[in-house]
């Protein structure tokens, strides 16, 4: 998972996107060889030097208000402000990376915990002192801003940002109105806060008993979305959510439409599961039953490294050499140790230097997959920093998972290639793991989320019963309940309550599906040596936030506004299922 700054998003990652590490075997940090521990000296040589750098940044933050009221005076005044702000942000990024990683390598350490808190306070003060900048720019006439960009070469790195501010003006309200809207942010956090209390206590096993309460929380959360979309002049909540990244609503609708159009492929996959399990009727509860048992390959770190490097070979020497550096130059904190944060993440590190990766490697294939996933994030960050000026180095969250999932796809392809001569059970195991049925799961939840928002947007009531009915209807449609493909009991109608992202982020789940689609298309093109595919992919990694995410992907060869990328996924899925059928026929299990 890509490292995020906000405490809220950290909570999201810990609960949604990071795997449990309950089975990890730990040893003391002092017992781990240095080459398997990250080296934070690349950020600061000591805690004392970190503290000294923080003091200097604080002094600079205090000077930010001196720019207030000057941005419209001239292009040079605007540039001076931007350059000063960037100096601060670069150092804050370094400070944040050091304190964040220091804390996570041992969360019991009170000193590093205090450093992390100091960094959070630093961001709060920075955001407070710099809050005037965007409203002041928005108040400048559009023609004046464009003139500034034309006349001042130094503003070129900021031109995308400035033009985007112009684009977003029509949905920006007056200073007084913006303050009022900002106050609704506290109300917006209430449903997710109460939800987290519910789902992290003894209520989890009694979720059906709290249908009314959880329904009211969801209704309250969506009402905040609807309020914000209407007060800002958007057509609906979907447009409001996608607008900041300039993503056409057609991308969201296309995901749902393409998933519905290809449900027969998903149903075929479910029927394969039924055959492999040797049952007459596939129940929803059977979906969590392992299909092929006894296949649990083990890897040490060096074997994982060799496998990952081999899988990434199609990306060329430069990419491979940077991955090699990540292993050799101590960018990775590899093993679980007492007090270390669980899961995994990629931290962005200092600008134009190198990122850091936290792992809890325990020798399973899933750990190898997680490691190459985080390396995908790291290389995305590395190429973006290397090729983009600081103002456009940071890319949209819409793109953040693509490079990581892409690496996973290449790893799967390499393992499948290696497994061709192995036994049929191992082949089945990896073929099934290579089928991206999760795209349908995410499309189903995305369709459900759209429907419940549309209910409130039509001023209709939305209770726990209504939400459960809508969820159950979409679930039964996707899983072919009425065709007898997979039987969905009415008791799972409350499963929407376990979808954390529905409560804390609006229309976020679809991004996991679009990222997976883009990743698979990139991997297919490169693995099959399509002309120009590698250059385009490396161009994608190097683009940072220099353009809108849809444009960046399209330039790299993935047009999410068309059905073609989704169809490529389906073609890949069909090929895998065809091979599974052949193996089953060979094994006499057809």
ABEGO torsion letter per residue (X at the ends): XBBBABAAAAAAAAAAABBBAAABBBBBAAABBAAABBBAAAABABAAAAAAAAAAAAAAAAAAAAABGAAAABAAAAAAAAAAAAAAAAAAAAAAAAAAAAAAABAABAAAAAAAAAAAAAAAAAAAAAAAAAAAAAABBAAAAAAAAAABAAAAAAAAAAAAAAAAAAABBBAAAAAAAAAAAAAAAAAAAAAAAAAABAAAAAAAAAAAAAAAAAAAAAAAAAAAAAAAGBABAAAAAAAAAGBBAAAAAAAAAAAAAAAAAAAAAAAAAAAAAGBABBBAAAAABBABBGBBBBBBAAAAAAAAAAAAAAAEAAAAAAAAAAAAAGABBABBBBGBBBEBBBBAEBBGBBBBBBBBBAGBAAAAAAAAAAAAAAAAAAAAAAABBAAAABBBAAAAAAAAAAAAAAAAAAAAAAAAABBAAAAAAAAAAABBAAAAAAAAAAAAAAAAAAAAAAGBBBBAAAAAAAAAAAAAAAAGAAAGABBBBAAAAAAAAABAAAAABBGAAAAAAAAAAAAAAAAAAAAAGBBGAAAAAAAAAAAEAABBAAAAAAAAGBBAABAAAAAAAAAAAAAAAAAAAAAAAAAGAX
